[in-house]
Amino acid sequence: METHATQLTRSSLLAGIAAFPLALEACARGSSRPIAVGSKNFTEELIVGEMYAQLLEQAGYAVQRKLNLGGVAVAMAAMERGDVDLYPEYTGTGLLTVLKQQPLHSAAAVYDAVKHGYEERYKMTWLDSAPMNDTQALATTLGIAETYDLHNLSQLAVLAPKLRFGAIPEFVSRSDALPGLKKFYGGFNFKSVRIFDIGLKYEALLHHDVDVVVAFGTDGQIDAYHLVVLNDDKHFWPPYHIAPVVRDDALSRWPKIAPALNALAPHLTDEAVRRLNWEVDGSKREPADVARTFLQQSGLHSA
């Protein structure tokens, strides 16, 4: 029987080695296992979660949407179980609520702390953070601010017994929320505290059911309703920059999802996200449609 020897040259060997990661990525991309993208349960998270999902689909991946999960505890539990591969999170929330570390006020220091802490404790990676800062805040109407000459949180801490507060469920228990404000500023013993669904808090404020509400720095209602955001004059809250948090095993399986998602970060500014949030909350557009239009306008998604 005649045999034929195959000569393996050094160049062909190197070419094969170089192509191997790409082949693995292609296999993973075409596998039956989709990337599970989650989000928490408010407008901004739904929009950004949709952006992550659409960017990954644009890059050729199969995606399973698990949006609107709930608060941070629910989202993190899903990540730890492996039910979700990635979701949008805020650096300040990661620092204070998840890692339970002391507040830091430098955006770089907060990011470094959560990046290290999540990797060490949870085997999760923080990708690039966006310039938008969705800091927690308290807001009131222009009328209330003028009546009480109210401009900052130190004043509100003292005036609280005269005012009714509208909170969301997590705000009455989280260490970076009302309990922390009481400890840090003193006071904050409101005349009454009512709990609202996150989508109804501003309606309660505008209908004069409450005098002060929980707000977030990129809420579209702030500009739309000409609300007054009270200055955090003692700097209780750290920066809250949004970023994708990804399980390490997912990043190992699909390494090219990192550049696909990181491309979005520079486009998410305070002004842009406030406008996007109002498109959903004010104009009643679907988060998926708002996300798609923004990605197209930013050159990140084909029409």
N, C-alpha and C positions, 0 to 999 in steps of 0.2 A: 504494500500500500504506500502510495506516495503521500508524504506529509509536507505541509507548507508552514514555515516559520514566519511569525509576524514580528517585524522589527519595531521596537518601541523607542522612538527617538526622545532625546531630552526635551525638545521643543513640544512634541505632542503630549508628553507627560505633564509638562507645566501648563499647557493649554487645558488639559483635562482637569487638573487641580483647580485652576482659576474658574472653570465653568461649574464646578461642583456646588458651591453655595447658591449659584443662580438656579441650578437644577432643583435643589432642595426647596428653594423659595417657590419655584413654579409648581412643584408638587404640592406644597402646603397650600398655595393659593387655589389650586384646583381641587383640593380635598373636600369631602362632604361636610367637614366641620367648619361652620362659619365663625367669623369674629363676632362675639357678643358685645355690643356697645350699650352701655347703660347711661342713665342720668338720674338726677334727683327730680323732685316733683314741683318745680316752678318754671316759669316762662323761660328765663335765661338758660337754664340747664337743658330744657327741651330743645331750644334753638341750637345751642352749641353741641349737644349730643347728636342732633340731626346733621350738623356740619361734619362732625367726625365720621358718622356713618356714610354720608355722601362722598366725602373725600376718599374713604377706603374703597367704596364701590367704584369711584372714578379711577382708582389705581388698580382695579381688577379683582378685588376681593369679594367674596360672599359675606354678607353682613346680616346678623340677627339683631334687631332692635329690641332692647329691654329698657326703654325709656320710662320716665315717670315712676321710678321705683319707690320713692319716699324720701325721708331725710338722710342725713349723713350716716347714721347708724345702720340703716337698711342697706344703703349703697355699699358701705364697707363690708357688711356681712355677706352680701352677694359676691363681692370681689374675693373675699377670703375663701368662700366655698368653691369658687371657680365658676359660678353661674354667669358672671360677667367678666370680660377680659379687660375692659377699660371704661372709664367714665370721666367727665369733667369735674375737677375739684378746685377749691380755692386754697391758696397757700396759708392764709390766716386760719381757716377752718382746720386744715391739716395740723398746724402747729398747736393750736389751743384745744380743739375738741377731740381730735384723734390721738395725737401724741401726748396731749396734756402737759405741754411745756409752757414755760413762762413767756409772756409777750415779748416780741422783738419788734423794732420799729424800722429797721432797714429792710427794704424789699429783698436785697441780695442775701442778707442774713437769714430771713425767714425761708426763702427758697432753699438755701443750702441746708438749713435745719430739717426741713421736711424731706428733701431728697435723700439725705443720709438716714433719717429716722425711719422712713418707709422701707428703704432697702434693707436696713438692718432688722427691723421688726416684722415686716410683712412680705418681703421679697417682691416689692412693687417699685416701679420706676416712675419718677416725675419727668415728663418731657418738657419742652420749652414753655415758659409761662408768657402770657400776653401782657401788653402794657395796661390794659383796663384794670381798674381797682374797684371791685365791687364790695367796698368796705361796708360793714354794718353801720347803721346810723339810726338816729331818731329824727322824725320830721313832724312838722305841724303846718297849719294853715297860716297865711300871711296875717289874717285877722287875730289869731291867738298870739302870734309872735308880737304883733303891735300892742295888743291889750296888756300883755305881761312884760313887754320889753325883753323878750326872750330870744337869746342868740346862741347860747352854748349849753353844754351839758352840766357845767357847774351850777348855772342858774336853775336848770330844770331839776337837779337833785334837791334843791331847796323848795322850789315851787310845786313839786310833785303832789303834796297833799291836797292841792287845789284843783288838780287836773286828772282827767280820766285817760287811761292808757289802753291802746289797742295793740295786742301782741299776737304772734303766731305761736303754735304749740311749743316748738323747740326753744323759743326765746325765754320762757319762764324757768327753764331748767339748765340750760347750757352755761358753762363756766365763762364763756366769752359773751354772755348776754346779761339779762337782768340781775342774776346773782352776782356776777362779776362787777357790774356797774355799782351795785350797792356796796360791795366791799371796797372798790377802788375809789369811788367818789364820795361815798357816804350818802345817806338820804335815799332818794328814789322810792319813797313810800307813797305810791299813788293813791288818790282818792278811791279809785277802782281800777281793776285790771280785767279786761275782757279778751277772750281768745277768739281769733277769727281764722278762717281758712286764708292761706296766703294771698289768694286772689281777691279777697273781700275787704282787706284792711283799709285800703284807700277809700273805698265806697263808704265805709263806716266813718272815716274822718271827714269826708265831704258832706255827709248827711248829719254831721254834728253829734254822732253817737259817741264819739271819743274825741279827745283833744290832741293827743300825741300818738303816733304810731311808729312801729318798727319800719325802717326803710333800708334800702340797699343802694349803694352809690350809682349803680347803672340802671335803676328803675326808670322806665319811660314816663311814669306819672309825675315825677319830680318837675320836669320841664313843662309837661302838658297842663298840669294843674297849678303851676306857679307856687309850689310848696317851698317851705323854708327848712333846709337841713341844718340841724343844730351842730355847731362846731364842737368837735371832740377836743376841748381845749387842754386837757391833761394827757391826751394821747393814750387812751385806754386800748383802742383797737389797733391791731397790726395791719399791714397791707393784706388785701385779699385779691391776689392775682390768679386768674384761672389758667389751668393747664390740664392736659390729659394725664391721668394716672393709669399705668398699664401694669398688669401682672408680668413678672419677669418671664414666666414660662410662655406667655403669649408673645412677648418681645423676642424670645429665642426662636419661637416657631415661625414668626412673621417679622423678621428684622426690618423690612422695608416699610412697615407701618409708621416707624418713627419719623422719617423725613416727610412722609405724606401728611402726617398730622402737624408736624412742626411748621410746615409752610403757612398754616393758618394764623399762628400766633401774632405776627406783626400787624395784622389787619384788625384785630379786636381791640379797639380803643374805647375809652369811656363814651365818647360822642357816638361812635358807630353802634355800640351795643345798646345805649339808651334808645336810639332810633329803632333798632331791631325789636327791642322789647315792646315798644309802643306800637309797632306794626301788628304785633300779636294781641297785646292787651287793649289797645285803643281801636285799631282798624279791624280787629277780629280775623286776621289772616292766619292760616295754618302755619305752625312752626316749620314744617318741612318746606313749604313754599317760600317762606321768608329766608330760610337757610340757603335754599337753592339759588334764589335771586342774588343774595349777597355773595355767594361763592362765584357766580358767573360774573358779577360786576367787579370782583376782586381778581379775576383772571385765574381762578383756581378750579373752575368747573366749566366744561364745555356746554354749550347751549343744547 
